[in-house]
Amino acid sequence: MATRNPEIEKWLSARERVDGARMRLFCLPHAGSGATAYQSWRREMPSSVELCAVKLPGRETRMSESSYTDCIELVEVMADALISECDIPYAIFGHSMGAVIAYEFAQSLVRRGAPAPVCLFVSGRVAAHLRLPAQPVHALPLQVFLSELESRYGGLPKELLQDQEMLDFYLPILRSDLQLIETYRYGDKPPLKCPIVVSGGIDDRSIWLEGLEGWKQHTNGSFTLHRYEGGHFYLAGESKASVISMVKDKLIALQAKQSV
């Protein structure tokens, strides 16, 4: 199988390319996470879809690099590296922090002359133009920081909190990611010419219904909103299969429409 050039491979998770793929799905992680969050998604996608889980600097195989704390700077570098991967129809999925990165990534690709994505999936985040009402947490002292994470997002896994070495390793990544999203400021942009599909957990304390509906103004295409059982990390819970199935069905429908 053909491989991508090294610059592109830095950004995309190690996997076999899908020969004859008719569509790519770029997936962006939530704060503190990485490409492995979408590892199980790959086997659920149709054979015509190449899933491209994006590897961000500062984690996984890119630990030697500094994390970005500015969303726009990250997106501009990422778009420069990956625009060649828009040679076939593509969609983008992002959860929480990844939702804002996904939106700005789509805008950046279009500004560079790439076609618009066939669909933008945003999850667990209110519309890009809306400011989060809660105060920033990324620079808070440790115990206050952990308490705020518990209050807003349900906290960190107990296994992580009980492993000091792992916690010391993980927290700088999480703080950098939260700085990226908490300092993000929307700049006025034209609506995307593609459908936007929004999803979120019913019990997510960090979002609100009108905020999710606000994504409508960022598209000239169709808008769909899905709510699932669970909190901010509903994607990792019992709703995971339903979300993957929703994305899969949407991509299959888009491919069928392209064939007409």
Secondary structure, DSSP 8 states (H G I E B T S, - for coil): -----HHHHHHB-S----TT-SEEEEEE--TT--GGGGGGGGGGS-TTEEEEEB--TTSGGGTTS-----HHHHHHHHHHHHGGGGSS-EEEEEETHHHHHHHHHHHHHHHTT----SEEEEES---TTS--SS---TTS-HHHHHHHHHHHH----HHHHT-HHHHHHHHHHHHHHHHHHHS--------BSS-EEEEEETT-TT--HHHHHGGGGGBSS-EEEEEESSSTTGGGTTTHHHHHHHHHHHHHHHHHHHH-
